[in-house]
Amino acid sequence: MRVLAPMGGPRPRTVTADATCSVLDRMILADASAGPVTVTLASAADVWQRVVVKKTDATENAVVVDAAGSQTIDGYASVNIRRQYTSLDLESDGTNWWIV
């Protein structure tokens, strides 16, 4: 059974350590000031949703956006964000994640 995530929803969530997206997340603001942060996406097989992951700090520490299990993001297992204020707008298709 696929879960269709509701439109709108909660405010952006700020993370400073490794975190996993939930079906309710629309935007993750990742602060990697203290070290690299990995944001693991919800399973694309269970949820058709769109989520934005944005790096908010100016350090050289990466924000790693990781697909669940063997799923991919535009064909890759993970994508690194290294520049402040850079974001990835991601949408699942029921199988994998795509940068839009």
N, C-alpha and C positions, 0 to 999 in steps of 0.2 A: 504494500500500500504506500502510495506517495503522499507526502504531506505538503500542501501548498501553504507557504508561509504568508501570513497576513501582511497587507500593505500598511505603511506607517509604522507604528510600533514604538519601541523604546528609544531613548536618547542614545547618542554614541557612547560606546563603552571604552574607557581608557584602560590599557594594560601596560604593566611594567615588567612582567615576567611571562614565561610561556603560557599560552592560553588556547582554548579550543572554542571556536565559534559555536553558538547555539542557533537553532532555527529562528530565534527572535532577534538575533543581531543583524543590524543593517549597516553599521559602521563601527570599525575597531580602530581606535587611535592608539598606536603603539609607540611607547616611549622606551627606547633602548639605551638610555643614558647610563645605566648600571651594567650593561652588557647585552649581547645579542638576545633577541626575543623571537621565539617561534610562535606563529599563529597558525593553528591547524584548522582547516576548514571543516565544516560539517560534511557528512557523506553526501555527495552529489546524487547518489542512487536513492536516497531517502527523501531528499528535499529539493524542490525546484525553487531557488531563491537567488537573490542578488545581494551582494555584500561588498562594502568598500573597506580596504585595509590601508591605513595611512601612517607613515612614519612622522612623528612630531618633533623628534630631537635632532640636534645638529652634530651629534657624534658620528664617528665612522663605524659604529656598531651596526650590524645588519638587522633588519626585521625580515625574518624568513617566513614566507607564506607557504604552508605545506598542505598538499592535498591528502585526503584520508586514504589509507591503505595503498592500493595500486592505482588509484585514480590520478588524473593529471590536471595540470593547469596549462592550457595551450600546448600539451604534449610533454610537459616537464613535471617531475615529481614535486618540485618546489621552485619558488621564485624569490630572489632577494631584493629587498628595497634598501638602498644605501644612502640616498639623499633626503635631507629634511624636506618635509611637505610633499614628498612624492607619494602617490596613492595608486592602488590597483582596484579597478572596478571589475568585480568578478560575477559571473552568472553561471549557474549550473544548468545542464541540459538533461538531468536525470541519470547521466553516466559519468561525466567529467565536468571540470570547471573551465570557463573561457574568460579571457581578459577582453572586456568590451570598451 
